[in-house]
Amino acid sequence: MKILLLGSGHIGRAIARRLHGCGDHQVTVADRDPQALAPLQQLGLTTMTLALDDAHQLQEVLQAHDAVINALPYHMAIAMAEAARAAGTHYFDLTEDVHATRRIMQLAQDADTAFMPQCGLAPGFVGIAAHHLAQGFEDVVDIKMRVGALPQYPTNEIKYNLTWSVDGLVNEYCHPCEAIRDGVLQQLQPLEGLEHFSIDGVEYEAFNTSGGLGTLCTTLAGRTSNLDYKSVRYPGHRDRLHFLLHELRLKERPQLLKDILRAAVPATLQDLVLVLVTVSGHHNGQYVQRAFSRKVFASADESAIQITTAAGVCAAIDLFAAGKLPQRGFIAQERIALPDLLANRFGRAYAERRYTDGIASQGDQHDISGSRPASLAA
């Protein structure tokens, strides 16, 4: 496919390297900042400086491509999706913003092209994993989705380093969170629902954040009693952010909070991505839990959040180009089958690292291939 990639930040560069390197897609990377494009030019990618607020120029460029991947900040998602609809170009993005996704769903109605937002980690991969685990139950009682993009070596008071977009981080801490409680769709408050758990001897906390469920509340409505998503952090992070957002009232001044975080909290490429999904329900007449656990670590030249986010959207593009996804209208992430994603050349970024996936009841454990793993992460 001929693909236009909008945005050459950390995630955009990771996407560009993969799609360019595979040799099967023709990729042009566009950004308003020519300096941001320089590293990609050195790798031999085609780039262009594009004024994103010039509707005429944007539409002309979009019309010359089969698909567009929007790797710009979340607040630009609606404008880029509207431009793609007008140009007749397939649209993919990484947004976690609930409002933007709802607008994109409207744009996809009766469209001749495809619209697939939320192709990242959360929303994105975590929804694919949760949907897969939920299959095969006679009834589903609880689905819990926990995801963290964490520094490997936190040393500051908030026990956090910047590993991805500050805009996205503040957005998910400030907006209501969708969930299903006792079969009813509800709006929960961010930073609430605090819980603690440990994996491999490391203590974590998790709390409500916005956007991570993607479209699962709609897809699984009437099929599960409870469904929620929480972000994972090191213990103490939530209390410090609650103090900043509510007691200092920086929730009312989000730009000031972003400026403070960018100035005072160092960024890092030495991170890890933690995914934990559990589904409980009845299987063959027994009440059982099925779990998927994963840790992905940074490589020598890419952060874990770059690896996992780029893997998600590149796999989606690959599966779409191969005809394994609908070719028009709105495409929810859970339309991707987890085995297809893990078998994909890009999705293998999740498969190549240790994980467990199975049903456990009275000592019986099976992974997705039917073999018996040594242990089941929980």
Salt bridges, closest charged atoms under 4 A:
ASP24 OD2 - ARG345 NH1 2.70
GLU60 OE2 - HIS56 NE2 3.18
GLU82 OE2 - ARG103 NH2 3.24
ASP112 OD1 - ARG328 NH2 3.04
ASP139 OD1 - HIS282 ND1 2.98
GLU157 OE2 - ARG240 NH2 2.63
ASP167 OD1 - LYS258 NZ 3.18
ASP167 OD1 - ARG262 NH2 3.26
GLU172 OE2 - ARG233 NH2 3.38
GLU178 OE2 - ARG102 NH2 2.76
GLU192 OE2 - ARG238 NH2 3.44
GLU195 OE2 - ARG146 NE 2.60
GLU195 OE1 - LYS230 NZ 3.03
ASP200 OD2 - LYS295 NZ 3.51
ASP200 OD2 - ARG354 NH2 3.41
GLU205 OE1 - HIS196 NE2 3.89
ASP228 OD1 - ARG146 NH1 2.79
ASP228 OD2 - ARG181 NH2 3.10
ASP239 OD1 - ARG238 NH1 2.98
GLU252 OE1 - ARG249 NH2 3.14
GLU302 OE2 - ARG17 NH2 2.72
GLU302 OE1 - ARG18 NH2 2.61
ASP318 OD1 - HIS25 NE2 2.97
ASP318 OD2 - ARG345 NE 2.65
GLU352 OE2 - ARG348 NE 3.99
ASP357 OD2 - HIS132 NE2 3.82
ASP364 OD1 - HIS366 NE2 2.62
ASP364 OD1 - ARG372 NH1 3.39
